Amino acid sequence: MEGMSAMEKPRFQVAQDGSFAPVNAAAMAWMGTNSKRDAARHDVSEFSGWRPNVRFAGHADYSDVRTILGRARSLDEDNGWINAGLDRRVESVIGTRIRLSAQPRHELLNRDYEWRMGWTGNVQSRWEVWANDIEHRNDARRRLSFGAQAKLAYLGYVRDGAAAAEIRDNDRGLSNTTNVLLIEPERVSHPQDRGQSESPRLRNGFAYDENGAPLGAYVRSAHENDPNAGFANARWDYIPMRGPTGRAKFVYCFSPRRAEQEIGISKLAEVMVPSKMLDRVDRAKVNEALKAALFSLFIESPGTTEDLEGMLAPSNDDSSVDPWIEAYADLREKRPVFVDGAQVNHLLPGEKPHQIKTDATVGYAEFAGFILRKIAGSIGVAPPQLSGDWVGINYSSARAMLNELWRSFLEDRHYFTQHFLTPIYAAWLEMEVANGDVKVPGGPLAFYKNKTALCMCEWIGPGRGSVDPLKEANANNLDEAAGRKSVVESIMETGRDPVDVLAEEAWYAQEREKRGLAPVNRNVKADASTDTADQTGDGGEQAAPPQTKKEPA
């Protein structure tokens, strides 16, 4: 097979028993080197010109990132669909009042569950007072509550691709000096005032150790486009990621798509082209409707061009227009005919009115729906949530749609809160322990030994919501009775803290007893089963029977 050209067909020798002879090895090797998967071919028309480079995830083209960021914010400010989609995502994942649920691992602290509940009650109460301080001393700028800060940070995380904050300590009259300063993520950039070039230890505004872990961030002292910043926007401040005790000082949260990615990219990058396509179609349809309104009626006339010119722009030459036509037009102008207040226009002999039939909405709804589905899928909301159009959505479809979204909401909430909010909570708790306001087993120094066990927590966001409350309540009751689900889990799905619910129930029972009222009867059931499936041909749902309560004996 030596010297075989690319156009020459390989030849094989087959033995009588059907096996290949050893001389065929070269031919087999030649065939292997020239075989390709379809995905790697370049002679397919769909792959023409598509040859992307395998780029390093840690290197980001500065101009590309800035362009994408600017366009993402422009869409949020100027595009109603994008703005609404982002708002629906934020209010579903974080809301405005996300709540701390401290969950220390009491087993590792040699404590029982009763100690845990007492400790978490104290910690959560102190956290809630700090997070909702009426003077907003939790915020370095003293503008927002912590819940509002979390909402704004998550909006930046989705729209800009990252959320960044500095954890500061300022004496503002509180025993806990912790406060949070949110900053725009683009302020984290390469320090041009240090005379250093990018390297494996300094990239995209972050300093790294030998393992690639961030040590600190270089933050521009003021935004580069701040017209009143003076020389501050030409100066960079180095903020360590952690203090001497390991306490968080700077938090930068983004969702990487690659293992070595170091900065975030806007989630709107994938929908920028479709969004501008929809804007262009919107303008075209408006122009079409406007032209149809302005030029909606034409008159077909047997008159010559000279007659029409004479009527529309009469000249000094009286012979250009038939005297009879001129006299008739003058008469109708001076003495128009009215019928019930409406003017009747007399056309000249042989003239016929023609109305242009145009519909600027033809095909628009289908195209807009297609684009909105792409946008909704990228942002992570349901298409009806984005468009506000729930027509044609029955219970089964809505329930299936919201189930898929709920998993996405929970995943995003857990990731963002654990990587952005929990470090802030840990920094706050460390200060509480240092001040002696919160006691931990083994004393304040034991906090650093058991830091993770003490700082573990979950965050309670907005509730799941319900499409059919009766069906879903019955399903929860069945799961709880069968041991597949706890009551605590059901309560947390509604966005409530189980401890608060129990406290309210205990208070309510005591108040009823004080007033001589009978205990609340919990045995409330529907008259009929609600597990009926779709019975109608159009996919509609049968209405659930009304609830009836049994009066206490």
Backbone hydrogen bonds, N-H to C=O, Kabsch-Sander energy under -0.5 kcal/mol:
donor,donor_aa,acceptor,acceptor_aa,energy
4,M,1,M,-1.5
8,E,5,S,-0.6
14,V,12,F,-0.5
15,A,19,S,-3.0
18,G,15,A,-1.7
21,A,13,Q,-2.0
24,N,21,A,-2.1
25,A,22,P,-1.7
28,M,24,N,-2.4
29,A,25,A,-2.4
30,W,26,A,-2.2
31,M,27,A,-2.1
32,G,28,M,-2.0
33,T,29,A,-1.7
34,N,30,W,-0.6
34,N,31,M,-0.7
35,S,32,G,-0.8
40,A,37,R,-1.4
41,R,38,D,-1.3
47,F,44,V,-1.4
48,S,45,S,-1.3
50,W,47,F,-2.0
51,R,49,G,-1.0
55,R,53,N,-1.5
59,H,56,F,-1.2
60,A,58,G,-0.6
62,Y,60,A,-0.6
65,V,61,D,-2.5
66,R,62,Y,-2.2
67,T,63,S,-2.2
68,I,64,D,-2.6
69,L,65,V,-2.4
70,G,66,R,-2.5
71,R,67,T,-2.3
72,A,68,I,-2.4
73,R,69,L,-2.1
74,S,70,G,-1.9
75,L,71,R,-2.4
76,D,72,A,-1.9
77,E,73,R,-1.9
78,D,74,S,-2.6
79,N,75,L,-2.4
80,G,78,D,-0.6
83,N,79,N,-2.5
84,A,80,G,-2.4
85,G,81,W,-2.5
86,L,82,I,-2.6
87,D,83,N,-2.1
88,R,84,A,-2.5
89,R,85,G,-2.1
90,V,86,L,-2.6
91,E,87,D,-2.6
92,S,88,R,-1.3
93,V,89,R,-2.0
94,I,90,V,-2.4
95,G,90,V,-2.4
99,R,460,I,-2.5
101,S,458,E,-2.5
103,Q,456,M,-2.5
105,R,453,A,-1.9
106,H,104,P,-1.5
108,L,105,R,-0.8
109,L,105,R,-0.6
109,L,106,H,-0.5
110,N,107,E,-1.0
111,R,106,H,-2.5
116,R,112,D,-1.8
117,M,113,Y,-2.4
118,G,114,E,-2.0
119,W,115,W,-2.8
120,T,116,R,-3.0
121,G,117,M,-1.8
122,N,118,G,-1.6
123,V,119,W,-2.4
124,Q,120,T,-2.9
125,S,121,G,-1.7
126,R,122,N,-2.1
127,W,123,V,-2.6
128,E,124,Q,-2.4
129,V,125,S,-1.8
130,W,126,R,-2.1
131,A,127,W,-3.3
132,N,128,E,-1.6
133,D,130,W,-1.2
136,H,133,D,-1.9
139,D,136,H,-1.3
140,A,180,V,-2.8
142,R,139,D,-1.1
146,F,131,A,-2.7
149,Q,145,S,-2.2
150,A,146,F,-2.6
151,K,147,G,-2.0
152,L,148,A,-2.3
153,A,149,Q,-2.7
154,Y,150,A,-2.3
155,L,151,K,-2.1
156,G,152,L,-2.0
157,Y,153,A,-2.1
158,V,154,Y,-2.1
159,R,155,L,-3.0
160,D,156,G,-1.9
161,G,156,G,-1.0
162,A,156,G,-1.0
163,A,253,C,-2.2
164,A,183,I,-0.7
165,A,251,V,-2.3
166,E,181,L,-2.6
167,I,249,K,-2.5
168,R,166,E,-0.7
168,R,179,N,-2.9
170,N,177,T,-2.2
172,R,170,N,-0.8
177,T,175,S,-0.7
179,N,168,R,-2.1
180,V,138,N,-2.8
181,L,166,E,-2.7
182,L,180,V,-0.6
183,I,164,A,-1.9
187,R,184,E,-1.9
188,V,185,P,-1.4
189,S,187,R,-1.0
189,S,218,Y,-1.5
192,Q,190,H,-1.0
194,R,191,P,-1.1
196,Q,191,P,-0.6
199,S,202,L,-2.7
202,L,199,S,-1.3
203,R,206,F,-2.2
206,F,203,R,-2.0
207,A,216,G,-2.4
208,Y,201,R,-2.3
209,D,213,A,-1.9
212,G,209,D,-1.5
215,L,207,A,-3.8
216,G,207,A,-1.1
217,A,239,I,-2.6
218,Y,205,G,-3.1
219,V,217,A,-0.7
219,V,237,D,-3.1
220,R,187,R,-2.8
220,R,218,Y,-0.5
221,S,232,A,-0.6
221,S,235,R,-3.2
222,A,232,A,-0.6
226,D,223,H,-1.9
229,A,226,D,-1.2
232,A,229,A,-1.9
234,A,231,F,-1.5
235,R,232,A,-1.6
237,D,219,V,-3.2
239,I,217,A,-2.9
239,I,237,D,-0.6
241,M,215,L,-2.5
242,R,215,L,-0.5
243,G,247,R,-3.0
246,G,243,G,-1.6
249,K,241,M,-2.7
250,F,241,M,-1.4
251,V,165,A,-3.0
253,C,163,A,-2.9
261,Q,258,R,-1.3
262,E,57,A,-0.6
267,K,158,V,-1.9
269,A,266,S,-1.3
270,E,267,K,-0.5
271,V,268,L,-1.0
272,M,268,L,-0.5
272,M,269,A,-0.7
275,S,271,V,-2.0
276,K,272,M,-2.1
277,M,273,V,-2.1
278,L,274,P,-2.2
279,D,275,S,-2.0
280,R,276,K,-2.2
281,V,277,M,-2.2
282,D,278,L,-2.5
283,R,279,D,-2.2
284,A,280,R,-2.2
285,K,281,V,-2.6
286,V,282,D,-2.1
287,N,283,R,-2.4
288,E,284,A,-2.3
289,A,285,K,-2.3
290,L,286,V,-2.4
291,K,287,N,-2.5
292,A,288,E,-2.0
293,A,289,A,-1.7
294,L,290,L,-2.1
295,F,291,K,-2.7
296,S,293,A,-0.5
298,F,354,H,-3.2
300,E,298,F,-0.5
300,E,352,K,-3.6
301,S,299,I,-0.6
308,L,304,T,-2.0
309,E,305,T,-2.5
310,G,306,E,-2.2
311,M,307,D,-1.9
312,L,308,L,-2.8
313,A,309,E,-2.7
318,D,316,N,-1.0
320,S,317,D,-1.5
321,V,318,D,-1.0
326,E,322,D,-2.3
327,A,323,P,-2.4
328,Y,324,W,-2.4
329,A,325,I,-2.5
330,D,326,E,-2.1
331,L,327,A,-1.9
332,R,328,Y,-2.2
333,E,329,A,-1.5
334,K,330,D,-1.7
335,R,331,L,-2.8
337,V,344,V,-0.8
339,V,342,A,-2.7
342,A,339,V,-1.7
344,V,337,V,-3.1
345,N,343,Q,-0.6
347,L,345,N,-0.6
351,E,348,L,-2.2
352,K,300,E,-2.5
354,H,298,F,-3.8
356,I,296,S,-1.8
358,T,356,I,-0.8
362,V,359,D,-1.4
364,Y,361,T,-1.4
365,A,361,T,-0.8
367,F,363,G,-1.7
368,A,364,Y,-3.3
369,G,365,A,-2.4
370,F,366,E,-2.0
371,I,367,F,-2.3
372,L,368,A,-2.7
373,R,369,G,-1.9
374,K,370,F,-1.4
375,I,371,I,-2.3
376,A,372,L,-2.9
377,G,373,R,-2.3
378,S,374,K,-1.7
379,I,375,I,-2.5
380,G,376,A,-2.5
381,V,376,A,-2.1
385,Q,382,A,-0.6
386,L,382,A,-1.6
387,S,383,P,-2.6
388,G,384,P,-2.5
390,W,388,G,-0.7
393,I,390,W,-1.7
394,N,392,G,-0.7
398,A,394,N,-2.5
399,R,395,Y,-2.9
400,A,396,S,-2.4
401,M,397,S,-2.4
402,L,398,A,-2.6
403,N,399,R,-2.1
404,E,400,A,-1.8
405,L,401,M,-1.9
406,W,402,L,-2.4
407,R,403,N,-1.5
408,S,404,E,-1.2
409,F,405,L,-2.8
410,L,406,W,-2.7
411,E,407,R,-2.4
412,D,408,S,-2.5
413,R,409,F,-2.8
414,H,410,L,-2.6
415,Y,411,E,-2.2
416,F,412,D,-2.6
417,T,413,R,-2.6
418,Q,414,H,-2.2
419,H,415,Y,-1.7
420,F,416,F,-1.8
421,L,416,F,-0.8
421,L,417,T,-0.5
422,T,417,T,-3.0
424,I,420,F,-0.7
425,Y,421,L,-2.3
426,A,422,T,-2.8
427,A,423,P,-2.0
428,W,424,I,-2.3
429,L,425,Y,-2.9
430,E,426,A,-2.2
431,M,427,A,-1.4
432,E,428,W,-1.9
433,V,429,L,-2.5
434,A,430,E,-2.3
435,N,431,M,-2.0
436,G,432,E,-0.6
436,G,433,V,-0.9
437,D,432,E,-1.8
438,V,432,E,-1.1
443,G,440,V,-1.9
446,A,443,G,-1.0
447,F,444,P,-1.4
448,Y,445,L,-0.9
449,K,445,L,-0.6
450,N,446,A,-2.1
451,K,448,Y,-0.5
454,L,450,N,-2.1
455,C,451,K,-2.3
456,M,452,T,-1.0
458,E,101,S,-2.3
460,I,99,R,-3.0
461,G,459,W,-0.7
463,G,494,T,-0.6
464,R,493,E,-3.3
472,E,468,D,-2.2
473,A,469,P,-2.4
474,N,470,L,-2.2
475,A,471,K,-2.1
476,N,472,E,-2.1
477,N,473,A,-2.3
478,L,474,N,-2.2
479,D,475,A,-2.2
480,E,476,N,-2.6
481,A,477,N,-2.3
482,A,478,L,-1.9
483,G,480,E,-0.8
484,R,479,D,-2.1
485,K,479,D,-1.1
490,S,486,S,-1.7
491,I,487,V,-2.4
492,M,488,V,-2.4
493,E,489,E,-1.6
494,T,490,S,-0.6
494,T,491,I,-1.2
495,G,492,M,-1.5
496,R,491,I,-1.5
501,V,497,D,-2.0
502,L,498,P,-2.5
503,A,499,V,-2.3
504,E,500,D,-2.4
505,E,501,V,-2.4
506,A,502,L,-2.6
507,W,503,A,-2.3
508,Y,504,E,-2.5
509,A,505,E,-2.4
510,Q,506,A,-2.1
511,E,507,W,-2.4
512,R,508,Y,-2.1
513,E,509,A,-2.0
514,K,510,Q,-2.3
515,R,511,E,-1.5
516,G,513,E,-1.3
517,L,512,R,-3.1
522,R,520,V,-0.7
524,V,522,R,-2.1
525,K,523,N,-0.6
525,K,548,T,-0.6
527,D,546,P,-0.6
535,Q,540,G,-0.5
536,T,540,G,-0.8
539,G,536,T,-1.2
548,T,525,K,-0.8
551,E,549,K,-0.5
